Amino acid sequence: MSWFIRHSRNILIASLLINGIAAFFALKRVYFRQFVQTYPEIILEKPGTQSFLNRNQLFQTLIMDSASTVFLGNSLTQNFELAELFPGFRLYNRGIAGDKIADVLLRLQPIIEAQPAKIFIELGTNDLGFGNSPDTILVRYTKLLHILQTKCPSTRIYIQSILPTSRSSIMLPSYCGPKIQASILLLNQELKSLCKQRGIQFINLYPSFASQHFLKPEFTLDGVHLTGQGYLLWRNLLLPYL
C-alpha cells in the first residue's frame, strides 16, 4: 500500500497520458471517416480509377463551343459551383479532384476541339502535395500552356495563382506547413513570370486568401479545401475577368 501511495501521482499521470493518446486517435478516426465521406477523391481516388474515368468520360461526351468559358483544375475547381455563383455566364466546370498537371495534359482534347473563348486554370496544389518540386511543376505548366496556345490560338488563357494552405492539417499534412508555403510562394512568382513571357493573364488570388502566408482559418475546414465563404471571395476576385 505504501508503494502505491508513493507512486500514485506517477500512476495517475501515466493513466491520463494513455487515455489522452487513446482519445486523440479515436477522434482522428472519427475525423478521418467524416473527411472521406466529404472528400473521398483525396483519400480513395486516383486518376485511372472508376471515379476519374467516369468524370473524364462525361467531359468527352458533353459539348462545348467557341463561346464557352472553361474552368480547368483539381478538386478546388470541381467544388466550385459555377452555375450558382456566376448566374448568367456560360461557364463549364472541368475540374477533377486529385488532378495534377500531368493528368490534365491527358484530357485536353475535348477542350481543344471546342476552341473555347476563355480558359481559367487552377493547378499545382496536388503536384506540391505529392512531393513534386517547383521546378518540375513549372516545366509541366510550361508544356500545358504551350499546347493550349498552339492548339487554341484564339482562346484567352487565365492562370490563377496557387492558393495558400494551412499551417498544419491532420488529414492532409503533406499539403500544409511552412515548407509547402515557401514552395507555393516561389511557384506563384515563377508562374507570374511565365505568364508575362507568354502574354497570358496571371490572376494573383494568393494575397486575398492568406494571412501570414497561410490560408485564413475561415476559408477552410481541412487546411486545403475551401468553405463557402472562400468560394464567395474567389467568385468576387474573378468577376472582373469574366
C-alpha positions as CSV (number, residue, x, y, z in Angstrom):
1,M,0.0,0.0,0.0
2,S,2.8,2.4,0.9
3,W,4.4,1.8,-2.5
4,F,1.1,2.6,-4.2
5,I,0.7,5.9,-2.3
6,R,4.3,6.9,-3.0
7,H,3.8,6.3,-6.8
8,S,0.1,7.2,-7.1
9,R,0.9,10.6,-8.7
10,N,3.0,9.0,-11.4
11,I,0.4,6.3,-12.0
12,L,-2.3,9.0,-12.4
13,I,-0.2,11.0,-14.8
14,A,0.6,7.8,-16.9
15,S,-3.1,6.9,-16.9
16,L,-4.1,10.4,-18.0
17,L,-1.5,10.3,-20.7
18,I,-2.6,6.9,-22.0
19,N,-6.2,7.9,-22.0
20,G,-5.3,11.2,-23.8
21,I,-3.5,9.4,-26.5
22,A,-6.3,6.9,-27.0
23,A,-8.8,9.8,-27.2
24,F,-6.7,11.5,-29.8
25,F,-6.6,8.5,-32.1
26,A,-10.3,7.9,-31.6
27,L,-11.1,11.5,-32.6
28,K,-8.7,11.2,-35.5
29,R,-10.5,8.1,-36.8
30,V,-13.9,9.9,-36.5
31,Y,-12.5,12.9,-38.3
32,F,-11.0,10.6,-41.0
33,R,-14.3,8.9,-41.6
34,Q,-16.1,12.3,-41.9
35,F,-13.4,13.6,-44.2
36,V,-13.5,10.6,-46.5
37,Q,-17.3,11.0,-46.8
38,T,-16.8,14.6,-47.7
39,Y,-13.7,14.3,-49.9
40,P,-13.4,10.6,-51.0
41,E,-11.4,11.5,-54.0
42,I,-8.4,12.7,-52.0
43,I,-8.1,9.5,-50.0
44,L,-9.6,6.9,-52.1
45,E,-9.4,8.0,-55.7
46,K,-6.5,8.4,-58.1
47,P,-6.6,9.2,-61.8
48,G,-7.4,6.0,-63.6
49,T,-9.9,4.8,-61.0
50,Q,-13.6,4.5,-61.8
51,S,-14.5,7.9,-60.4
52,F,-11.9,9.6,-62.5
53,L,-12.8,7.7,-65.6
54,N,-16.5,8.4,-65.2
55,R,-16.0,12.2,-64.9
56,N,-13.5,12.3,-67.7
57,Q,-15.8,10.3,-69.9
58,L,-18.6,12.7,-69.1
59,F,-16.4,15.6,-70.2
60,Q,-15.7,13.8,-73.5
61,T,-19.4,13.4,-74.1
62,L,-20.6,17.0,-73.2
63,I,-20.5,19.5,-76.0
64,M,-18.9,23.0,-75.7
65,D,-18.4,25.6,-78.3
66,S,-16.3,28.7,-79.1
67,A,-18.4,30.9,-76.8
68,S,-17.6,28.7,-73.8
69,T,-15.6,29.7,-70.7
70,V,-13.8,26.7,-69.2
71,F,-12.6,26.2,-65.7
72,L,-9.8,23.7,-65.7
73,G,-8.4,22.3,-62.4
74,N,-8.4,19.9,-59.5
75,S,-10.9,19.5,-56.6
76,L,-10.8,23.2,-55.8
77,T,-12.3,23.8,-59.2
78,Q,-14.5,20.7,-59.2
79,N,-16.2,22.0,-56.0
80,F,-16.7,25.5,-57.5
81,E,-20.4,25.8,-58.0
82,L,-20.1,27.9,-61.1
83,A,-23.8,27.9,-62.2
84,E,-25.0,29.3,-58.9
85,L,-22.1,31.6,-58.2
86,F,-21.9,33.1,-61.7
87,P,-25.5,33.3,-62.9
88,G,-25.9,34.5,-66.5
89,F,-22.4,33.3,-67.6
90,R,-21.7,30.3,-69.9
91,L,-19.2,28.5,-67.7
92,Y,-18.1,24.9,-67.9
93,N,-16.5,23.1,-64.9
94,R,-13.7,20.8,-66.0
95,G,-12.2,20.2,-62.6
96,I,-11.3,16.7,-61.4
97,A,-10.4,16.0,-57.8
98,G,-6.8,14.8,-57.3
99,D,-5.6,16.1,-60.7
100,K,-2.0,17.1,-61.2
101,I,-0.8,18.9,-64.3
102,A,0.3,15.6,-65.9
103,D,-3.3,14.3,-65.5
104,V,-4.8,17.4,-67.1
105,L,-2.4,17.0,-70.1
106,L,-4.1,13.7,-70.8
107,R,-7.6,15.2,-71.0
108,L,-7.1,18.3,-73.1
109,Q,-8.5,17.1,-76.4
110,P,-12.2,17.9,-75.8
111,I,-11.2,21.4,-74.7
112,I,-9.0,21.9,-77.7
113,E,-11.8,20.7,-80.1
114,A,-14.2,23.2,-78.5
115,Q,-11.8,26.2,-79.0
116,P,-13.3,28.0,-76.0
117,A,-13.3,31.8,-75.7
118,K,-11.6,31.6,-72.3
119,I,-9.9,29.1,-70.0
120,F,-9.3,29.7,-66.3
121,I,-6.6,27.3,-65.0
122,E,-6.1,26.4,-61.3
123,L,-3.5,23.7,-60.8
124,G,-0.4,22.9,-58.8
125,T,-1.7,22.1,-55.3
126,N,-1.7,18.3,-55.8
127,D,1.6,18.4,-57.6
128,L,3.2,20.0,-54.5
129,G,1.2,17.7,-52.1
130,F,2.7,14.7,-53.9
131,G,6.2,16.0,-53.5
132,N,7.0,17.5,-56.9
133,S,9.4,20.4,-56.9
134,P,8.5,23.9,-58.1
135,D,11.0,23.4,-61.0
136,T,9.3,20.2,-62.1
137,I,5.8,21.8,-61.8
138,L,6.9,24.8,-63.8
139,V,8.2,22.6,-66.7
140,R,4.8,20.8,-66.8
141,Y,2.9,24.1,-66.6
142,T,5.0,25.4,-69.5
143,K,4.1,22.3,-71.5
144,L,0.4,22.8,-70.8
145,L,0.5,26.4,-71.8
146,H,2.4,25.7,-75.0
147,I,-0.1,23.1,-76.0
148,L,-3.1,25.4,-75.3
149,Q,-1.6,28.4,-77.0
150,T,-0.6,26.4,-80.0
151,K,-3.8,24.4,-80.4
152,C,-6.2,27.2,-79.2
153,P,-4.7,30.4,-80.6
154,S,-7.8,32.5,-80.2
155,T,-8.5,31.4,-76.6
156,R,-7.8,33.8,-73.8
157,I,-6.0,31.9,-71.0
158,Y,-6.0,32.9,-67.3
159,I,-3.6,31.4,-64.8
160,Q,-4.8,31.6,-61.3
161,S,-2.2,31.6,-58.6
162,I,-1.9,28.6,-56.3
163,L,-3.9,29.2,-53.1
164,P,-2.2,29.0,-49.7
165,T,-2.9,26.1,-47.4
166,S,-3.0,25.9,-43.6
167,R,0.0,25.8,-41.2
168,S,-0.9,22.2,-40.4
169,S,-3.6,19.6,-41.2
170,I,-4.4,16.2,-39.6
171,M,-5.8,14.7,-42.8
172,L,-3.6,16.4,-45.4
173,P,-0.2,17.0,-43.7
174,S,1.8,16.8,-47.0
175,Y,-0.2,19.7,-48.3
176,C,0.4,22.0,-45.4
177,G,3.2,23.6,-43.4
178,P,6.0,26.2,-43.8
179,K,7.9,24.2,-46.4
180,I,4.9,23.9,-48.7
181,Q,4.0,27.6,-48.3
182,A,7.6,28.5,-49.3
183,S,7.1,26.4,-52.4
184,I,3.8,27.9,-53.2
185,L,5.2,31.5,-52.9
186,L,8.2,30.5,-55.2
187,L,6.0,28.8,-57.7
188,N,3.5,31.7,-57.9
189,Q,6.4,34.0,-58.6
190,E,7.6,31.7,-61.4
191,L,4.1,31.4,-62.8
192,K,3.7,35.1,-62.8
193,S,6.9,35.5,-64.8
194,L,5.9,32.7,-67.2
195,C,2.6,34.3,-67.9
196,K,4.4,37.6,-68.6
197,Q,6.7,35.9,-71.1
198,R,3.8,34.1,-72.9
199,G,1.4,37.1,-72.8
200,I,-1.1,35.3,-70.5
201,Q,-3.1,36.9,-67.8
202,F,-2.0,36.0,-64.3
203,I,-4.6,36.3,-61.5
204,N,-3.0,36.5,-58.1
205,L,-5.6,35.1,-55.7
206,Y,-3.0,34.4,-53.0
207,P,-2.9,37.7,-51.1
208,S,-6.7,37.7,-50.5
209,F,-6.7,34.2,-49.0
210,A,-3.5,34.4,-47.0
211,S,-2.7,35.6,-43.5
212,Q,1.0,35.4,-42.6
213,H,1.5,33.1,-45.6
214,F,-1.1,30.6,-44.5
215,L,-4.7,30.0,-45.6
216,K,-7.1,32.0,-43.4
217,P,-9.0,29.7,-41.0
218,E,-12.4,31.0,-42.1
219,F,-11.7,29.7,-45.6
220,T,-11.1,26.1,-44.9
221,L,-12.1,23.1,-42.7
222,D,-9.3,20.7,-43.6
223,G,-6.4,23.0,-44.4
224,V,-6.7,22.8,-48.2
225,H,-10.3,22.8,-49.5
226,L,-12.4,25.9,-49.3
227,T,-15.5,26.8,-47.3
228,G,-18.5,28.6,-48.8
229,Q,-17.0,31.8,-47.7
230,G,-13.8,31.0,-49.5
231,Y,-15.7,30.4,-52.8
232,L,-17.6,33.7,-52.4
233,L,-14.3,35.5,-52.2
234,W,-12.9,33.6,-55.2
235,R,-16.0,34.5,-57.2
236,N,-15.6,38.2,-56.4
237,L,-12.0,38.1,-57.4
238,L,-12.8,36.5,-60.8
239,L,-15.8,38.6,-61.8
240,P,-13.7,41.4,-63.4
241,Y,-12.2,38.9,-65.7
242,L,-15.5,37.4,-66.9
